[in-house]
Amino acid sequence: MADGMIQAAGCVLWRRSPVDGELEICLVHRPKYDDWSHPKGKLKRGEDALTGALREVEEETGYAAVLGAVLPTLRYLAGGRPKEVRYWAAEAADGHFTPSREVDRVLWLSPTAARLRLTQPRDRDLVDALLSALHLA
């Protein structure tokens, strides 16, 4: 970790609605922060970002993910320390959500509803990047 930079990774997890086939994006609720975000987390020592992103998605949502396009990397301060989060688009595969201490709820929302629900404005840009990567924007 260069200069104390916190390294993290995650995915903008999506699926086609089982009801109407429309695109849905998965958001996770973290009770510790009382926020809604894309599934993500800190990398373990020696873990590459891609492996970490897939691990975090499965840990937080219960879903395996099929990786897609690289999405923008977000950089910001977290607790006064610089943090870098690398993101990928990922389609949800098999799985089932089970609440935990870290994530107590997930929501599958339309892109418009996801943008409105996301707590951090910077996370909204990732919704647009996903739509662009899927050629829907």
C-alpha positions as CSV (number, residue, x, y, z in Angstrom):
1,M,0.0,0.0,0.0
2,A,1.7,3.1,-1.3
3,D,1.7,6.0,1.2
4,G,-0.9,4.4,3.5
5,M,-3.4,4.2,0.6
6,I,-6.3,1.9,1.5
7,Q,-6.8,-0.5,-1.4
8,A,-10.3,-1.9,-2.0
9,A,-12.3,-3.4,-4.8
10,G,-15.9,-4.1,-5.7
11,C,-18.5,-4.5,-8.4
12,V,-21.6,-2.9,-9.7
13,L,-23.7,-6.1,-9.6
14,W,-26.6,-6.4,-12.0
15,R,-29.1,-8.9,-13.3
16,R,-32.2,-9.1,-15.5
17,S,-35.4,-8.9,-13.4
18,P,-37.1,-12.3,-13.0
19,V,-40.4,-10.4,-13.3
20,D,-40.0,-8.2,-16.4
21,G,-36.5,-8.7,-17.8
22,E,-35.5,-5.2,-17.0
23,L,-32.0,-4.3,-15.7
24,E,-31.7,-4.3,-11.9
25,I,-28.7,-3.2,-9.9
26,C,-27.8,-4.7,-6.5
27,L,-27.2,-2.2,-3.6
28,V,-26.1,-3.3,-0.1
29,H,-27.0,-1.7,3.2
30,R,-24.2,-1.5,5.8
31,P,-25.7,-1.0,9.3
32,K,-22.3,0.2,10.6
33,Y,-22.5,3.2,8.3
34,D,-26.2,3.2,7.7
35,D,-25.5,3.7,4.0
36,W,-26.4,2.1,0.6
37,S,-23.5,1.3,-1.7
38,H,-22.2,-1.1,-4.3
39,P,-20.7,-4.2,-2.8
40,K,-17.0,-3.6,-2.1
41,G,-14.3,-4.1,0.5
42,K,-10.7,-3.8,1.5
43,L,-8.2,-6.1,-0.1
44,K,-6.5,-8.8,1.9
45,R,-2.8,-8.7,2.1
46,G,-1.4,-9.9,-1.2
47,E,-4.8,-10.2,-2.8
48,D,-5.2,-8.8,-6.3
49,A,-8.1,-6.4,-6.9
50,L,-10.1,-8.7,-9.2
51,T,-10.0,-11.6,-6.7
52,G,-11.0,-9.2,-4.0
53,A,-13.9,-7.7,-5.9
54,L,-15.4,-11.1,-6.6
55,R,-14.8,-12.2,-2.9
56,E,-16.5,-9.1,-1.6
57,V,-19.5,-9.4,-3.9
58,E,-20.0,-13.0,-2.7
59,E,-19.4,-12.2,1.0
60,E,-21.8,-9.2,1.0
61,T,-24.5,-10.3,-1.4
62,G,-24.4,-14.1,-1.4
63,Y,-24.1,-14.1,-5.2
64,A,-21.4,-15.4,-7.4
65,A,-20.6,-12.9,-10.1
66,V,-19.6,-13.1,-13.8
67,L,-17.1,-10.4,-14.3
68,G,-17.6,-7.8,-17.1
69,A,-16.1,-4.5,-18.1
70,V,-13.7,-2.5,-16.0
71,L,-15.5,0.5,-14.5
72,P,-13.9,3.8,-13.2
73,T,-11.7,3.6,-10.1
74,L,-12.9,5.9,-7.3
75,R,-10.4,7.7,-5.0
76,Y,-11.5,9.6,-1.9
77,L,-10.6,10.1,1.8
78,A,-11.9,7.6,4.3
79,G,-11.3,8.5,7.9
80,G,-8.6,10.9,6.8
81,R,-6.7,8.3,4.7
82,P,-6.7,8.1,1.0
83,K,-8.7,5.2,-0.4
84,E,-8.7,3.7,-3.9
85,V,-11.6,1.4,-4.9
86,R,-11.4,-0.5,-8.2
87,Y,-14.7,-1.5,-9.8
88,W,-16.0,-3.9,-12.4
89,A,-19.3,-4.6,-13.9
90,A,-20.5,-8.0,-12.8
91,E,-23.6,-10.0,-13.7
92,A,-25.2,-11.9,-10.7
93,A,-25.0,-15.7,-11.1
94,D,-26.2,-18.3,-8.6
95,G,-26.7,-17.2,-5.0
96,H,-29.0,-16.2,-2.2
97,F,-28.6,-13.2,0.2
98,T,-28.3,-14.0,3.9
99,P,-28.1,-11.0,6.3
100,S,-24.9,-10.5,8.3
101,R,-23.5,-8.0,10.7
102,E,-21.7,-6.3,7.8
103,V,-24.6,-6.2,5.4
104,D,-28.2,-6.5,6.7
105,R,-30.2,-5.8,3.5
106,V,-29.8,-5.9,-0.3
107,L,-32.1,-4.2,-2.8
108,W,-32.4,-5.0,-6.6
109,L,-33.4,-1.6,-8.1
110,S,-33.8,-0.1,-11.5
111,P,-30.8,2.2,-12.5
112,T,-32.9,5.3,-11.8
113,A,-34.0,4.0,-8.4
114,A,-30.4,2.9,-7.6
115,R,-29.0,6.3,-8.3
116,L,-31.6,7.8,-5.9
117,R,-30.9,5.3,-3.1
118,L,-27.1,5.4,-3.2
119,T,-25.8,7.4,-0.2
120,Q,-22.6,8.7,-1.8
121,P,-22.9,10.9,-5.0
122,R,-19.6,9.4,-6.3
123,D,-21.3,5.9,-6.4
124,R,-24.0,7.3,-8.8
125,D,-21.4,7.7,-11.6
126,L,-20.8,4.0,-11.5
127,V,-24.4,3.4,-12.4
128,D,-23.9,5.5,-15.5
129,A,-20.6,3.7,-16.3
130,L,-22.4,0.3,-16.0
131,L,-25.1,1.4,-18.4
132,S,-22.4,2.6,-20.8
133,A,-20.5,-0.7,-20.5
134,L,-23.7,-2.6,-21.2
135,H,-24.4,-0.3,-24.2
136,L,-27.7,0.8,-22.6
137,A,-26.8,4.5,-22.2
